[in-house]
């Protein structure tokens, strides 16, 4: 065992990475015995799962500890339900959990407080709003692995064709320009639309709505004191704007579109503008894509409040409060959520990093030119109120997307939809 420890120490010193998990060599000296950690990570399918598994194996080789990756369901709701079974029994079977950005509120009682385990300098390297999404009270319950933000994809070739020199910067410009481009392109493509987005009755519509609300100065839905934070008139104006798109610059079927339905219309060359997430960039640049090398990426437009807003997505990593090896689990977390892995993730998967400095990394930006728009969009991050709503967040989101969907489909007028949404939010939060 001493020989193994010595080889690990020599490797670290040669590689110059003695602080790559931010703990120093003292960690290895005091944890020379091998332990086995269990990580509830990806579903086991796709490049993300392969990337995570490779990094876990790399950490195992460096540290001498074993890690078992426990395959999780691909469905977000199924995964959370499984996690809650572990948490309900205070099970030590899982040491680390990959969690969604909207889960810290409900998961907090079952996660280790990372505050004593990270330094101020380590935290200062992260984008501050990403850390905010992982704070519950005084606890820091997770660290971000990567970030997602809402973005605007725009056909550069069509902007130039119709005399526009940049992406639209306000919702008013987008609405007007999309109509002009749509009218012109319909002469050769009857299926062409000005703007596609996520209008189905699900979480994605809540993400869109939060961006509209923030850009109209309509509030954050839920205040830190768990009261409703909504300016109803401004919210109704934002929803009325979106209602005007349906059947106009957006297809009537947009009220049934999730991410992939909207992306397919865009990638097939049948839309001028798309609201989506960073993952669409690489797919749009694929050889078979009809928009390859013909588009640009920008922050979402501003509203009357003068603000461009982008809902935060992404994934976080947390340590179980019931882990029997919390110190070793924290070391693995800090490696997987650290700068080294974040840089590799950006280069290999195109996933936006949580570290501010990586947006100034020449190689990272050359491989991912759309990260310039991501960096700008981060100035207007909107965090879904999952921490303030706690275990009631799913009900909060349901109240939002159900009410807004009713307005988009014409079942309710926007002002009535917002009144009903506010009343339902008060009932939900009152049971908190």
Order of alpha helices (4+ residues) and beta strands (2+ residues): alpha-alpha-beta-alpha-beta-alpha-beta-alpha-alpha-alpha-beta-beta-beta-beta-alpha-alpha-beta-alpha-beta-beta-alpha-alpha-beta-alpha-beta-beta-alpha-alpha-alpha-alpha-beta-alpha-alpha-alpha
